[in-house]
């Protein structure tokens, strides 16, 4: 590992690292990208840079205009074609919600639910806009995964015209247990992290994902198709004038996360929202 780095790990889109004071997430460099079975490298998602840029500016906005607890953004720069986001490291003893749920399950979820519904969500949704999307400086519209998985992989969207009224509210769009740091004794929310997909969107896209362990979300029960229907309606005028606008997946199309069964769900579970 580089000098001063105390931890480093990665996934298909990002490399993460920690030093004494800083958490860093960055795009993969070309030689770090995975290789497909046909020998081709898995390239960066089309919105990769925009999402990191968006997180930096959203964190600044949240800290300036709300009392929602988030870590301090330090910088977002491009070096040798790779975008790098640096955020202050969390060092006060807070732990991820998913760690506490393993031992105290219902109590943790109940405490976080109470804080989310009484404070966090209302504090976010006070901030409204006529312009849908995030604070990235590109003209690319970032969509939350709940919506984007309904379209072909690596689809991109241009921004849509502003609405007459401020119809969109500030959303995080991935308020899962893996993105919420809490006090391990009191279960008070200390930090909310990972704001890459945040911005101003329809209020119904903010899902109560804190109720579920990561990977146990039933996307059908959460309204995956319904969310895409809302977006298609918003985007229809833009799509009509753009022959390259992304198209919805068909039932026969594979999607990047695999079948619902891979998440512990069967097709029958979609009706009830219950996990087997």
N, C-alpha and C positions, 0 to 999 in steps of 0.2 A: 504493500500500500504506500501511497505518497507520504512523505514526511509530515508528521503532525496529524494525520488522519487516524482516528481511533476505531472506525468501523466503515465498511463499504459493502454494498450489495446492489443487485440490479434485477431488472425484469425486462420484458420484451421491448419496452419503450424508453426506460429511464435507467440511469445510474444514480444511486443515492450514496452519500457519504456524510460522516460526522467528524468534526474535530472538537476541540475543547469548548468552543463558543458558537459554532455554526453548523447548521444542517444544509446540505447542498443537494439539489436535484438538477440533473442535466440531461440533455439529449444524448443518445448513443452516437459515438463516432462511427464512421462507415465500417471500420474493421471490427467493431464490437457487435454489429448487428447479426442476428441469427441467420442461418442459412436454410433455405427451404430444401425439400427433397429433390427438387430439380436443379439444385446448385445455385439458385439465385438468392441474393441477400434480401431479408425482410427490411424494406426501407422505412424511413420515418413516416408516421402518419402525416397527412397533409396539414393538419392543424397543430402539429407538435410545438412549434415555436410560439404560435399564437396563444396556446394554453398556458405556457410558462409565463409569458408576458402578461396575460390576463390575471394570473394568480398574484403576481407582484403588485399590480395596480389595484386589484380588489382588496388585498390586505391593507394597502395604504388607505383606501377609502373606508374600510371597516374601522380601522383604528382612529381615523379622523372624525367619523360621523356617527359612530355607535359605541356602545359599551360592551359589545360582544367580544369575548376574550379570544384573541388570535395572537400568534407569535409575530414578532417584529420582522418585516421584510428588510433585507439589507441591500441587495442589488440584483439586477437581472441584466446580464450582458451577453454579447456574442463574441466568442473567441474561436478563430479558425473554423467558422461555419457552424459552431455548436453553441446553442443557447444554454446558459447556466444561471440558475436561480439560487440565491443564498438567503437563508432565513435564520434568525436567531434560534439557537438550540434550546430545547426545553430541558431545564436542569433542576426544577424545583421539587422533584419527587412525584409529580403527576404521572399517571400510567394510562395506557390506552383502555378504553371502556371494555374492549373485548377480553382483556386479561382479567378484569374483575368479574365479568359475567360468568366465567368458568366456575367460580366458587359461590357467588352470591346472586346469580341469575336474576330472579324476579325483582329483588330489592333494588338492584342497580338499574334495571330497565325502568322500573316505576319512578325512581328518583330522576333519571335523565328525562323521561317522558314529561314529568311535571315541569322541569326547567325549560324544555323545548317549547311546550305549548303555552306556558305562561309568560315566557320572556324572549327566548332566542328567535322563534319564528315570527312573533309580532314585531320584534325589533328590526328584523330583516324586511318584513313586508310593509313597514312604514315608508320605505324608500321605493318610489314608483317612477316609471319612465314610459315615454311613448316610443322609445327605441329598444327593440329586442336585442339581447346579446350581452357580451361582456365588455371589458374595458381594454381589450387588446387594440393596438393601434392599426392593425391591418383591417381590411374590409371583409374579413372572413367571419362568418357567423359560427360561433362555437355552440354545438348542441350537446346537452347532457346525454350520457350513454343510454338512458331509458328511451330516448328518441332515436339516436343515431344508429342503434343496433337494428332498427327496422329498415335500414337502407344498405346498399352494397358497401362492402368494406372500402375505406379510403375515400368516401364521398366527401365533397366540399360544398358549402353553401355560401352564397353572397348575402349580405345583409338585406333585410326587407324594408320597405318604406315605413316611416314612422306612422303610428296610429293617431287618430284625432284626440283620443283621451289617453292618459297614462295607464294603460291596461296591464303593464308588466310590473312585477314586483321583484325585489332582490331575492334571489334563491342561491343556496349553496349547491344543490343538486346531487349531493352524495353524502348525506348526513348519516353514514353508517358507523358502526361501533369501532371500526378501524381508523376513523378520522376524528374521534372525540377523546381528548385527554381529560381525566377526572381525578379528583382527590381520592386516594384509595380508602380513606377512612369515612369521609362524609358523602362521597359520590357527587360532590359539587363539580360542575363543568369548569375546567380550568382553561382549556384551549380547544378550539376547533381548527383543524388543519386541512390541507389539500383542497384549495379553492380553484383548481384549474378550470372546472366546468361551471363556475358560478357566473352570475350576471342577472339581467332582468328578463324574466320569462313568465309564462302563465303560472299562477299560484299553485295550481294542482300538480305541477311537476315536482314540487318539494315533497318527497315521500318520507314516511316515518321509518327510515331504514335502521334507525338505532334500536328497533325492536328485534332485529334479527342478527345472528352471527354472520360474518362475511361468508358469501358463497351459499347462503340459505335463502336468498330472495327468490320468490316466485314472481318472475317478471310479468307473467300473464295476469296474475291476481293483482299486481300493483298497477295494472292498466297500461302495459306496454303499447298495445294497439290503440288504445284510446288516446294516449299521449301523442302518438304519431298522427292520428286523425286530426287532433287540434292543430298540430304543426302544418299538416298539408293544407288546411283551410287558411292558415295565416300566410302560407308561402305560395298559394295558388297563382296570384297575380304575377309574382316574380318568376315562377316556374313557366308560366304561359309564354313569357317573352324570352326564355332561356332554354334552347333545345338541349343543352348539356346538364340541365338540372337533374339531381339524383332521383332515381326511381325507387319506390318501395320494393322490398324483397317479396318474392312470391313464396308460397308454402313449400315449394320444391327447392328453394335456395338454401344452401348451408349458411350459417352465420358464425361469426368468429368465436363465440363462446361455446359452441356445441349445443347438444340437445338439453332440454330442461332436466332430464334425468341425471345429467352430469353434475347438477347442482343439488341433487337429492330430491328432485321433484319428478313426478310423472305427469302425463297429460291430464289425468283425472284430478290431480291436486289443484289445477288451475282454477277450478270452479270454487273450491273451498278456501284456498290460500293456506291450507294446512300441510305441514311437512310429514312425510311418512317416517 
